[in-house]
Structures are given as structure tokens and as C-alpha cells.
Amino acid sequence: MTQPHEVFDRVGGLPAFEALVESFYARVEHDDLLRPMYPEDLEPGKQRLALFFAQYWGGGDLYSRHRGHPRLRMRHAPFPVTPEAAIRWAELMAAAIEEQDFPDDVRALLMAYVTQATPTMINQYPEPDAVRRLPMDPGS
């Protein structure tokens, strides 16, 4: 089984993560929920995300050399990351991962990361009154 720090070499280095990010951003460009959250020019974000993934998965300090510590929650704080937006991000990233020609064990590691990291990025929650009540909720 591939270890997380070995993924970079297994998939072919930075070009593999650039392809993954291109696939993801192609979906973002046509997504009504996520696209408004991104700037007009998507290229800088693409570069940063590819470098982040490459670093995270064993490519050395590719991201940190350019941007410092990732500080993901801080960097995403200005954006309204609702539960719905987080789930959509995960769905689009999962589709992009599936589109790549990654070995099954690598695909599983990437999907596990998306599953683990996505909820941590949520920074806006609906008001309690805006949440639908479950049928068995005594207040309904």
C-alpha cells in the first residue's frame, strides 16, 4: 500500500497534480454555487492548489517556498464556505480524482483526504431557524 509521502512519485510528480487541478477547475468554471466564490482569473488558484497537493503528497516544500505555511482555514476565511459549498467542492474534487489515471490505492488516499479535510473548511453555518426540522423533531 502506498504511503501518503510516496504519492507524489507514484503519480508522476507535479504534472499529475496539475492535471488533477485542471480537471477540478474545469468543473468549478461551470458550477453555479462555487464559481462566484472564485476570482475572475482562475490561474493563480490553480497553481497554488497544484503546489499544495504536490507538497502534501510528498513533493517537498513546493507550496511553502512560494506561499509559506498553508494555513488552509485562514486562507479560506474570506470565502463563504457553507456546508453545501464544502460538499460541492468535495463532489467536484472527487470527480476530478476519478478522472485521473491514478492507481486504486492512490485514489483511495486522495479520496480519504478530501473526506477528512472538507468539513474542516466550513466557516459559515445556516441560522438555526433556516435548518429544516427532522420529522421526529418534537419542535416540528
N, C-alpha and C positions, 0 to 999 in steps of 0.2 A: 504494500500500500504506500502510495506517495505521501510524504510528509509535507506540510504546508510550505516549508522553506525550499522544497525541491520543485515546486510547481513551475517557477519561472523557467528553469532549464527544460523541464519536461514538455512545456508547450511551445518552446521555440523563442523565448525571450520577449523583449519589448514588442516586437511586431505582432505577436499573438494578442497581447493586451490592447494594442492599438486597434486591431481588428474587432475585438470584443466591444470596445468602447464605440467604435464606428457603428456597429450593429445596434447597440443600445441607443445611441443618439439619433439614429435613423428613425427609431420608434418614437423617441421624445418629440422629434420635429412635427409629428402628426398627432400628438396626443393633446386633447383639449384641456385636460387637467394639469399636466406637467409643463407643457410648452410655455405658458405665460410666466412660469416661475424662473425661467432661464433667460439670460440676456439675448439680445438680437444675434450677436456673434457667438456661436457655439464653440468655435475652435479653441479658445483658451481653456474652457472647461473640459473639452475632450482631452487635451494634452495633460491637464492636471489629473484627471481620473485615470488615464492610462498609466501615468507615472506612479500614482498612488497604488494601483493594483500591482504593478510590476514590483514596487518596493515591498508591499505587504506579502507577496508570494515569493520572495527570495531574490529579488533583483538588486539588492544593495540599497544604498541611500538615494536612489533616483529622484524620488519626490522631495525628500528633506533637503537635498542640495539646493533646490530651487525655491522651496516654499517654507522650509522649517518643519517643525513638528506638525503632523496632520491636523490635530485638534478639530476633528470632524464636527462635533456638536457646536463648537464655537463658530466655525466657518459656515455652518448651515443655519445659524441662529436668525439671520435676517430673512430667511425664507419661511413661508407658512407651511411647515411640514406637518400636515394633519395625518391622522391615521389613514384616511383614504389616499392621500398623496403618497404616503410611505408604502402602502400596499401596491399602488400603481407602479411606483419605482421598482419594487421587488418583482412585480409581474413582467415589466419590460426588461429588466436585467436578466431574469430567468429565461425569457425567450431568447435574448441575445446569447446567453451561455449555451443554451440548447443548439443554437445555430452554428456554434463553433465546432471544429473537429477535434475536440479535446477527448482524451481518454476518459473512460467512465469514472475512474477513481478521482481524477482531477475535477471533472464536472461535479461530482458529489461534494468535494471540498468547497468549491466555489458556491454551490447552492447552499451549503451549510452556513457559509459566511454571510450570504445575503439574508438568510433566515434569521441569523443571530444579530446582525448589525442593523437591519432595517428598523426594528422597534426603538432602538436607542436614538434614532434621529428625530423622532416625533417631538415637536416642540409646541404644538397648538392642539388643544382638545376642544370638542364642542361643549357648549354650555350644557349643564345637566338637563335643562328643560328641552333641549334640542335632540336629545337621545331618545329613540323610540323605546318604549317600555316593553319588556317581555310579557307574553300573555299571562304567565303565572305571577307577575309582579303585583303585590297587593295594592299598589297605588294606581293600577290601570282600571 
